Amino acid sequence: MKATVFALIVINKAGGLIYNKNFHDGLNKISTNDYLVLAGTFHGVHAITARLTPIRPPAPPAGLRPEPVSGLEVLETENFRMQCFNTLTGLKFLLFTDTTQTNVDVTMRKVYDLYADYVMKNPFYSLEMPIRCEMFDRKLQSYVREINNR
């Protein structure tokens, strides 16, 4: 099976769905309401798993910010992998890929860079609100199409 990026969802720091996009027909279709439930559920599970961390990382040297405690980062089934990139501001990017997809961390970084360039630099975007930025959509679609056509 060819490596594929199926979908992306973005969850704000309060657990609300602010963006979702399907790139490939490899996953079953779910309703907008199901995406909202998925976002809220994942947000809660991520928070709980972050608190379950058994060993605290050592304190950083004076003046440096401590590394945030991580929650659920990867969920893998026999059909797909869901990988979470949690930003320092609490925004979560969930990328759904085929289990054979490689370099998902690189893909997540590029998606975040596109978000920073086309959403955060958009003077009409309000933080924590749904992302409606045509240039972000186009650049993201182009990037994922490139990955899916390899």
N, C-alpha and C positions, 0 to 999 in steps of 0.2 A: 504494500500500500504506500502511496506517495505521501510524504509529510505534508500536512495541511494545517493552516490556521482557520478555525471554524468561526469564532466569534470573540468579541471584546465587550466587557461591561465595565463601567466605572462607577464606583460607589463613593459618595462623599463621606466626610468624617462622622456624620450623624447616622449613617447607614442607609441613606436614600440613594436610589438609582438616579444617576444624572446622565448616563449615556449607555446605549447598547447598540451594537451593530453586528449583523450576521454577514459573513464573508463567503460561506460555502454551505451547500445543502447537506453536509455530512451529519448534522445533528437534527433531532426531531424539533419541529417548530413548537414554540411555547408562546403563550399569550403575554401581552404587556403586563397584566396582573401577575403572572407567574414570574416574570423578570423582577417585578417589585418585591415579591415574596422572597425570591432567591437573594436579592441584594440585602434585605433586612436580616434574613437567616444567616447568610455568610458573615455579615457584620457581627452578629452576636456570637457565632461560633469562633470567629477570629479573636474577639475580645476574650472569650473564655480560654481558648488555647494559649493566648499570650500570658494569661495569669497562671497557667499550669506549668510554666517553665520551672523546672526543679532547681536549676543552679543559676544564680545571678552572675552575670559577667563581672570581671574585676573592674573596679572603679578606674576611669580614665585619668591620665595625668591632669594636673591642675590646669584649668582654663579650657579644657576640651569638653565638648558635649558628650554625654554618655550614649552609647549605642542603644537604640530603642529595643525593647523586648519584642521578639517576633512571635506572631501567632501562626495559624495555619498558612503554609506557603504553597504546598502542592497537594492536589488530590488527583489520584490516578485510578482509572478504571480500565477494564480491558478494551474499551472503545475510545476513550479520550482522556486527556490530561487537562486539569484546570490549574493554572499557576497564578499566584497572587503577587503583585508588586505593591507593597505598602510604602507610601511616601512619608517623609518626616512630618508632613502636615495632616496625615491621617487619611488621605485619599487612597483608595484601593483600585488597582487595575487588575481585572480578572481576564486572563487570556485562555481561551479554550482551543486546544490543539489536538492533533493526532498524537498518539503515544510515541510515534517514531520521530516526531519533530525534534530537531536538534537546535542548540543555541537559543533556547527560549529566553534566557536572560538577556541576550543581545537584542532580540526582538522586543522584549519589554522595555528596554532602555530606549530604543528608537521610538516606540510608541509614546513613551513619556516625553522624549525630546520634541516630538510633533505636538503633543499637548502643550508643552511649555512655549513653543514657538507660535502656534496658531490659535490657542485658546487663551492662555494667560496674558499674551501680549495684545489681545483683542480688547480695545477700550470699551466695547459694548457688553463684555461678558461680566456677569456678577458671580463672585465666588459662591460655591456650594449650590448653584442653580443648574438646571439642565443645560447641557452643552449643545448649542445650536450654532455651529460655526462651519459654513460651507467649505472654507479652505481646509480646515482640519479634516473634514469628511473626505475631501478629494485626495489630500496627501496620504491619509491613512489607507484609503481604498487602493491607491496606487502602490503603496509599499507592500500591503498584504497580497495584492495580485502578483507582484514580483516574487514573493516567497512561494505562493501557491503554484506558480507556473514553473518552478525549478524542476 
